Amino acid sequence: MNNPENSKLGKPSAYIDHYDASLLFPIARAAKRSEIGIVGDAPFFGADRWTVFELSWLNLRGKPQVALAHVTVPCESPNIVESKSFKLYLNSFNNTPFADADAVKTRLRSDVSEAVWRDASGTGPGSGTAAPSVGVKILLPELFDREPIYELDGLSLDRLDVECNRYTPAPELLRVAPLEAPVTEVLTSNLLKSNCLVTGQPDWGSVRISYSGAPIEQEGLLQYLVSFRNHNEFHEQCVERIFMDIWSRCKPTRLAVYARYTRRGGVDINPFRTSYPQALPPNTRTARQ
């Protein structure tokens, strides 16, 4: 399986404007998950919600078409797709003719599904079992004005006047009040920042944490989220690390972590992880996205 260092991140890349599915670069989730104590099945469900803002192709008369796309990758898939490779792959549609938007949707779903389920045991050619498909929704220009902007709902941790001096993940900052009555609450922050695993370039995000259980000390939770500020990891990996740190240290009975990262190269990535089955949150962008 591919290593992040072998991707096109941080390297000059040719602009390929004719369809090329080989540009997709899957990276196994397993190595990073093992760092946070996940061996075998993960203790969460969820998906990575991608929003594509720069999607274009040619119709059969050569006229350019534009659209937005929502792509949903189940977190049960063994791989993520490295984001720059996804952008290069999308660029390869730019001078490629397609019959209509449905043909584009079918091609996106097929190619991304193959990449995120590549090398999965028990699926694929010869196994008798088809790999699950990712979700793809194409939005044509006449639907653009139906794309709202909403901020993450919940009580903002950013209201707290706390001292912050830790800028690499510090799970020891997470504390609960075990003698207080259990609560169910939703907490948010716009202060999540991490860096790309390969290039070190900044990734900016907002995060929503909903849980039931012993009250989590809010000052420590905010300081913990800020502690990702100099941490190098992909978006999906950061959210899973946050989930596992809260899950193991605070021991809630229920937990969900949702982050919305600002777009880079015309794509935003929004991972969602939950300890119990529930509907995915709407793929609705925030003002910063």
C-alpha positions in Angstrom: 0.0 0.0 0.0 1.1 3.6 -0.6 3.0 5.7 1.9 2.2 9.5 2.2 5.8 10.4 1.4 5.3 8.8 -2.1 2.3 10.9 -3.0 2.5 14.1 -5.1 2.1 16.3 -2.0 4.7 19.0 -1.9 6.1 18.1 -5.4 5.7 19.7 -8.8 2.8 18.1 -10.6 1.9 18.2 -14.3 -1.6 19.5 -15.1 -3.4 16.5 -16.7 -6.7 17.6 -18.2 -7.8 14.4 -19.8 -9.4 11.6 -17.7 -6.9 9.6 -15.7 -8.1 7.4 -12.8 -4.6 6.3 -12.0 -4.0 9.8 -10.5 -5.9 8.7 -7.3 -3.5 7.8 -4.5 -5.0 5.7 -1.8 -3.3 5.5 1.7 -4.2 2.8 4.2 -5.9 3.9 7.4 -4.5 1.1 9.4 -1.0 2.5 10.2 -2.3 5.7 11.7 -5.1 3.9 13.5 -2.6 1.6 15.2 -0.9 4.7 16.7 -4.0 5.6 18.6 -4.7 2.0 19.8 -7.1 0.8 17.1 -6.4 -2.8 16.2 -9.1 -4.6 14.2 -12.5 -3.1 14.2 -12.7 0.6 15.2 -15.0 1.6 18.0 -16.8 4.1 15.8 -19.0 4.5 12.7 -19.1 7.5 10.3 -17.7 8.8 7.1 -15.6 11.5 5.5 -17.7 14.1 3.7 -15.9 15.8 0.8 -17.2 18.9 -1.0 -15.9 19.5 -4.5 -16.1 23.2 -5.6 -14.1 22.9 -8.8 -15.7 20.2 -10.9 -15.8 20.7 -14.7 -16.1 18.6 -17.9 -17.1 18.9 -21.5 -20.4 17.9 -22.9 -20.5 16.0 -26.2 -20.5 19.2 -28.2 -17.3 20.4 -26.4 -19.1 23.0 -24.2 -17.7 23.2 -20.7 -20.0 22.2 -17.8 -19.5 23.1 -14.1 -21.0 21.6 -10.9 -20.4 21.1 -7.3 -20.1 17.6 -5.8 -20.6 16.0 -2.4 -18.6 12.7 -1.9 -19.2 10.5 1.1 -16.5 7.9 2.0 -17.4 5.4 4.7 -14.9 5.3 7.5 -15.1 1.5 7.3 -13.1 1.6 4.0 -9.5 0.5 4.4 -8.1 3.6 2.7 -8.4 7.3 2.4 -7.5 9.1 -0.9 -4.7 11.6 -0.5 -6.3 15.0 -1.2 -3.9 16.4 -3.8 -4.2 13.2 -5.8 -8.0 13.7 -5.7 -7.7 17.3 -7.0 -5.4 16.1 -9.8 -7.9 13.4 -10.7 -10.7 16.0 -10.8 -8.6 18.2 -13.0 -8.4 15.3 -15.5 -12.1 15.7 -16.1 -11.6 19.3 -17.4 -11.1 18.5 -21.1 -12.9 15.1 -21.1 -16.3 14.7 -22.8 -19.1 13.1 -20.8 -22.7 12.5 -22.0 -24.2 14.2 -18.9 -23.8 14.8 -15.2 -25.0 11.3 -14.4 -22.1 9.9 -16.4 -19.7 12.0 -14.4 -21.4 10.9 -11.2 -21.0 7.2 -12.2 -17.4 7.6 -13.1 -16.6 9.5 -9.8 -18.3 6.8 -7.7 -16.7 3.9 -9.5 -13.1 5.3 -9.4 -13.2 6.6 -5.8 -14.9 3.4 -4.6 -12.1 1.3 -6.2 -9.4 3.5 -4.6 -10.8 3.5 -1.0 -11.5 -0.2 -1.0 -8.4 -1.3 -2.9 -6.6 -4.3 -1.4 -9.5 -5.0 0.9 -9.7 -8.7 1.7 -12.9 -10.4 0.7 -13.9 -7.8 -1.9 -13.2 -7.0 -5.5 -12.4 -9.1 -8.5 -12.4 -12.9 -7.9 -13.9 -12.6 -4.4 -17.6 -12.8 -5.4 -18.2 -9.7 -3.3 -18.3 -6.2 -4.7 -16.7 -3.5 -2.6 -19.2 -1.0 -1.2 -19.7 2.2 -3.1 -19.0 5.7 -2.0 -21.8 8.3 -2.1 -21.7 10.9 -4.8 -24.1 13.8 -5.4 -23.7 16.2 -8.3 -25.2 19.7 -7.9 -25.7 21.6 -11.2 -25.6 25.5 -11.3 -29.4 25.8 -11.1 -29.1 24.3 -7.6 -26.2 26.4 -6.3 -28.4 28.9 -4.5 -29.8 26.0 -2.4 -26.4 25.5 -0.7 -26.8 27.2 2.7 -24.1 28.3 5.2 -24.5 27.2 8.8 -22.2 27.2 11.7 -21.8 24.1 13.9 -24.5 24.0 16.5 -23.6 23.7 20.2 -22.0 25.6 23.1 -18.9 27.4 22.0 -15.7 26.5 24.0 -14.1 29.6 22.5 -15.9 31.8 25.0 -13.5 30.6 27.7 -10.5 32.7 28.6 -7.9 30.0 29.0 -4.2 29.9 29.0 -2.8 27.8 26.1 0.8 26.6 26.0 0.6 23.1 24.5 0.7 22.9 20.7 1.2 19.2 20.2 -1.6 16.7 21.2 -1.8 16.5 24.9 -4.6 14.1 25.9 -3.6 14.4 29.6 -5.5 17.8 29.4 -8.8 15.9 29.1 -10.5 15.6 32.5 -14.0 14.8 33.8 -15.9 15.5 36.9 -16.8 11.9 38.0 -18.9 12.9 41.0 -21.2 15.2 39.1 -24.4 14.0 37.5 -24.1 12.7 33.9 -24.8 15.2 31.1 -25.6 15.2 27.4 -24.1 18.2 25.7 -22.8 19.5 22.5 -19.6 21.6 22.5 -17.9 23.4 19.5 -14.7 25.2 18.7 -13.4 27.1 15.7 -9.8 26.9 17.0 -8.8 23.6 15.6 -5.7 23.8 13.5 -3.3 21.1 12.4 -0.8 20.7 9.6 -0.6 18.5 6.6 1.3 15.3 7.4 3.6 15.7 4.4 4.0 19.4 3.6 3.5 20.9 7.0 1.1 23.5 5.5 -1.7 24.6 7.9 -5.2 23.1 7.9 -7.9 25.1 9.6 -11.1 23.6 11.0 -14.1 23.8 13.3 -15.1 20.9 15.5 -18.3 19.7 17.1 -18.2 17.2 20.0 -21.4 15.7 21.3 -21.4 13.2 24.2 -23.2 11.7 27.1 -21.5 10.8 30.4 -19.6 12.4 33.2 -19.1 16.1 32.5 -16.0 16.9 30.5 -14.0 19.8 32.0 -14.5 22.4 29.3 -11.3 24.4 29.9 -9.2 21.3 29.5 -11.1 20.2 26.4 -10.4 23.6 24.7 -6.8 23.4 25.7 -6.6 19.9 24.3 -8.1 21.0 20.9 -5.7 23.9 20.7 -2.8 21.4 21.3 -3.2 20.1 17.8 -1.9 23.5 16.5 1.6 22.2 15.5 0.6 18.6 14.9 1.2 17.0 11.4 -1.6 14.6 10.4 -4.3 14.3 7.8 -7.8 15.6 8.6 -9.3 12.1 9.0 -6.5 11.0 11.3 -6.9 14.1 13.5 -10.6 13.5 14.0 -10.0 9.9 14.9 -7.3 10.8 17.3 -9.6 13.3 19.0 -12.3 10.7 19.2 -10.1 8.0 20.7 -8.5 10.4 23.2 -11.9 11.5 24.5 -13.3 7.9 24.4 -10.4 6.4 26.4 -9.8 9.2 28.9 -13.3 10.6 29.5 -15.2 7.3 29.0 -18.5 8.8 27.7 -21.4 6.4 27.1 -21.9 8.1 23.8 -19.6 10.2 21.7 -19.6 11.9 18.3 -16.8 14.1 16.8 -17.4 16.1 13.6 -14.9 18.5 12.0 -15.3 20.8 9.1 -12.0 21.9 7.6 -11.6 24.9 5.3 -11.1 24.1 1.6 -7.7 23.7 -0.1 -7.4 23.4 -3.9 -11.2 23.5 -4.3 -12.0 20.6 -1.9 -13.0 20.6 1.8 -12.8 17.4 3.9 -15.2 16.9 6.8 -14.8 13.7 8.9 -17.5 12.4 11.2 -17.0 9.7 13.8 -19.7 8.4 16.2 -19.8 5.6 18.8 -23.4 4.7 17.9 -25.3 4.4 14.7 -26.9 7.6 13.6 -27.5 9.6 10.4 -24.6 11.6 9.0 -24.8 15.3 9.6 -25.7 17.4 6.6 -22.8 18.3 4.4 -23.4 22.0 4.9 -20.5 24.4 4.8 -19.6 26.9 7.4 -18.8 30.6 6.6 -15.0 29.9 6.6 -15.4 27.1 4.0 
